[in-house]
């Protein structure tokens, strides 16, 4: 994991126990951590700040105002030529097209039709069922709004 800066945006230093170690970040300063560790540190609950009796407000010295920089290099990289249905990698776009075509031939129930409509027979049947249900809803008489009146 890449190292990132974990910043303390408070005007007071922040000290917190994290995984058995006491970590102190100076006011407006930073410490370097791995990205995942920084996210966990930021999300760790430290409790509510105690109320200062003189002012009746929470103690600003106890506020946790942590910010984690984004890593310079992306952490998760997706391969550009991959068939996500099977996870197969291809060396070129033509090879990827051949892999996808073979997958469609082997799995016709999961493949999308090549006629340009983008619908399979199953999707077309579901669309027809939705249209029937919409017609039934429109044909149904509207009910009055509110509670029904009590019969005398």
Phi, psi and omega in degrees: 000143180284151176279139178229166178267131176253111188264148170254109182272005179275160177273001178242148178294151180245126177237132184208145176273125181225117180053043176086351180250144173274122180249127177241126177246121181295162180301124181071005183258191182212163168232156178260133178218167170291153186302311181297320178296320179296320178295318178295319179297317180297320184276352180293133182281132181248356180095167180281147178288136180292154180278132176279122185299325184293320185258337184077011181250158176297150181287114183294342179289343182258002179290136177261108182238077187255139177228136180248124177293152175286146178294150182293322178253143180298140182280316182253122181241131178261136178294137185289328183243076181229140172272107187291342178288326183243341182086005180288139176263145179240152180275334181215170180294323178297319178294321177297318178299321179293321178296315180295319179296318178295322178295318180296321180293323181281336184230073184293334180287339180259346185276151177269142182299146181268008183280002178092346181284333179080013181238140171268174178298323180295318179293321179296321178295320178294322178296320177296321178294320178297318178297320177298316180295322177297320179296321178296320180294318180294323182287336182290137180291140179290142178271152178292151182277142175099185180286147176290149181286147178287141177275141183280000000 
